[in-house]
């Protein structure tokens, strides 16, 4: 398999540690960012920066077709640094658009470029309420739920687009990120959690998957069944640290 990957969202909370892992593993990494300043940071990590906006379908397609990666890693989000509480209401709207429209543009560009596989970041804490551990088959939150229904709807859109693209689609439903620059130092109790470094390692492992799949990925938690991922990738450890 080609050692060239296209990392969309390379300068994000998960993108940075994932970039380090990929470069250390010998991949040629093309990483997207919207910022010239962040592009310099990526370059210092050994990543080839691609300055493009996910909402610019022509620019995204042009970049992808020129690079011709075999694998695309979808780590696009639009959240405030440190998850500032006063900015989160507006950020949820922007992030929902990113999951829907941004994913559509990324999938279209990947198909035009002949990409063979896409691994996408999703979330494992918008399931419908249940007194049992959520599996990958559990229903998502009602889309009309006033607080997080739009988020669940956008998550569904992202996942369906990735799983139905003309490539192998792998979706990782991550726990709530903590550690590094996530804005949260330690695990929280209101949702299943996942250290950012462990999330990066999970992406690296999932790149070897050869079938369309959805995986829950998180710390051990009675609310979320992560056995499918742990069985598929037994070397993964949730307490992994770079």
Helices and strands as residue ranges (DSSP letters): E 4-8, H 13-24, E 28-33, H 36-44, E 48-51, H 57-67, E 71-74, G 81-83, G 85-87, H 88-97, I 98-102, H 103-112, E 117-123, H 149-163, E 168-174, E 176-178, E 193-195, H 196-206, E 213-217, H 227-232
